[in-house]
Amino acid sequence: STGGVGGAGGGVPPSGSFPLAHLSKFLCALLAICCMCFLGFADNVLDLRWRDKLWLPLCASLPLLVVYAVDGGGTTVIVPPLPLLTKLLGPSLPLGPLYYLFMACLAIFCTNAINILAGVNGLEVGQSIVIALTVVANNLIQVWRWPEGPLHDNNLFSLYLMLPFVGCSAALMQHNWFPARVFVGDTYCYFAGMTFAVAGILGHNAKTLLLFFVPQVVNFVYSVPQLFRLVPCPRHRMPGYDAATDRLVPSTVDFNLGELRAPGRLVVRACRALRFGVVRIDPATQQVTMSNMTIINLALHACGPMREDRLTLALLGVQAACSALALLVRYQLAYLFYDVVK
Amino acid sequence: STGGVGGAGGGVPPSGSFPLAHLSKFLCALLAICCMCFLGFADNVLDLRWRDKLWLPLCASLPLLVVYAVDGGGTTVIVPPLPLLTKLLGPSLPLGPLYYLFMACLAIFCTNAINILAGVNGLEVGQSIVIALTVVANNLIQVWRWPEGPLHDNNLFSLYLMLPFVGCSAALMQHNWFPARVFVGDTYCYFAGMTFAVAGILGHNAKTLLLFFVPQVVNFVYSVPQLFRLVPCPRHRMPGYDAATDRLVPSTVDFNLGELRAPGRLVVRACRALRFGVVRIDPATQQVTMSNMTIINLALHACGPMREDRLTLALLGVQAACSALALLVRYQLAYLFYDVVK
């Protein structure tokens, strides 16, 4: 089993015939990215509802999944070689349609992930560049290790998407770095997210891609109580600005503990017990002042107030460290999830 | 020579292989249409410049042309059998790259054509439905005449695009008919125009499609003096509304004949001599009051003030008559442009 990596298709076409499979991959990549740019722009202008932001990327990812299937993509994952797990599930698990569900969810997640970890000058573009460079590094390693065959071609395809993306993001970065003269809005975030999803899915690197999104995954999981309204969530959760010191400080949300249902109260108490962000509860009135649940506010809580560009650099440093770790996991611990390190 | 109609590809695939050529056609159709929806929405929000409205459809049509080429599209047109012409050019003319230029221009023209003949309740959607039904009629005739082969498949492909388009346009029409509660903006106009261009190009009916746009072509040619600023052009040229009689009247533009260059003065004098629209020139001051150069204002000038829905019906009647004539030309006079009536 190839564990979803590799698969047939994408190779050198029989001489004389046009490489239609290759053309289809480029066309559906452009289609998905174009749809998400449109969605992002519409969201900027019209402030779409949350549910629309979920099913629209799903629709846009359908052509991707069709082309992945036609391209002979694998849907089997390796069960980690732990005694209980392999006894229960066998050495490998043919996920079939569930693997397509995973890829659709990946497209939805990527599209929104960068948009959630946002609101600081240079952060959206910066994290996109770090992730893109990590994908490029991974592709180059694979292209170097597999001088021919579908793995070679799939990683080349991913490179063809990622290199121009790095170029235009670097150009945008010049204007978006603190103090920003250009702001990215949802359009760039959705564009970047879908570009990663496309490169991951059509490059047959979907699982590896998720490894490069660890800070975004952590941020999403940490945000879940606010996103699903267990805890009140303001429209924007970006850090506050302290004009006196020219530093950013954690932004907070105020509410009464009595208004929350049991799961919300549990979240607030857990955050206070773990010192996870600012949590102040007035014992008399049960009035809560709590920092908004993003890793941006968490970084400001942990390291103290920072100037905006220092904060961006700190978060990008975390992203880069996670990327280095992810590549290490991918090539040193991969036997847990892949039968051979490919 | 097949005169650009027909061509190879799109047929039943060899058993066991996936019809990638067919998938590519659908993907690039969706890509072009999605790009133009995006452009239309951006134009509504940002009021794009004219030059951007020209090169963006050009970019969006490039994938179409690639797929047309891969699909084995013909690029040869038949020279009308007039003695001088055939002596000069031979019986048929292999246009090669020029035919691709024609198709790119067709995409640009279609995208903007419906947007120019607009501004009256129900007119944009109504003309789109009339054109779409004409395309459907043409496709059905072709599918019926050619029970198999590429001509059959290409016209079926066009039907697959046109039938859902007619459905959603009819639904929109209910809300856009006088008195309109929903307005279409540039988004629908660009969407409709590109859908026609895609159906025409990938259905290998590009030249026939142009026959169905005769009112739009006439409107465009009549508009050229204003579009290219030979004569002053206000931002909107839709008819004026006379509240006292509840009728629409031609909208006018005022300027001094002395401000114009020679070509502009020639246009004004020609319109007055031919009684083409309202043209009043004060002999003493050379001050001109001239109706805006659209066939909408021309219809109001010719038939007198009308209520908005009557005007739409009149213009749609003209469109339908032109469509009937176009189908007649296509199947009775086609020997002028096609070697066999296919």
Contacts between the chains, C-beta under 8 A, distances in Angstrom:
chain1	res1	chain2	res2	distance
A	18	B	70	5.0
A	20	B	20	4.0
A	20	B	21	5.7
A	20	B	24	5.7
A	20	B	70	6.9
A	21	B	20	5.7
A	23	B	24	5.5
A	23	B	66	7.2
A	23	B	67	7.5
A	23	B	70	6.9
A	24	B	20	5.7
A	24	B	23	5.5
A	24	B	24	5.2
A	24	B	27	6.1
A	27	B	24	6.1
A	27	B	27	3.9
A	27	B	28	5.2
A	27	B	31	5.9
A	27	B	63	6.1
A	27	B	67	7.9
A	28	B	27	5.1
A	30	B	31	5.5
A	30	B	63	7.2
A	31	B	27	5.9
A	31	B	30	5.5
A	31	B	31	4.5
A	31	B	34	6.3
A	34	B	31	6.3
A	34	B	34	5.1
A	34	B	35	5.6
A	34	B	38	6.6
A	35	B	34	5.6
A	37	B	38	6.5
A	38	B	34	6.5
A	38	B	37	6.5
A	38	B	38	4.2
A	38	B	41	7.0
A	41	B	38	7.0
A	41	B	41	6.9
A	41	B	42	6.5
A	41	B	45	7.8
A	42	B	41	6.6
A	45	B	41	7.8
A	45	B	45	5.3
A	63	B	27	6.1
A	63	B	30	7.3
A	66	B	23	7.2
A	67	B	23	7.5
A	67	B	27	7.9
A	70	B	18	5.0
A	70	B	20	6.9
A	70	B	23	7.0
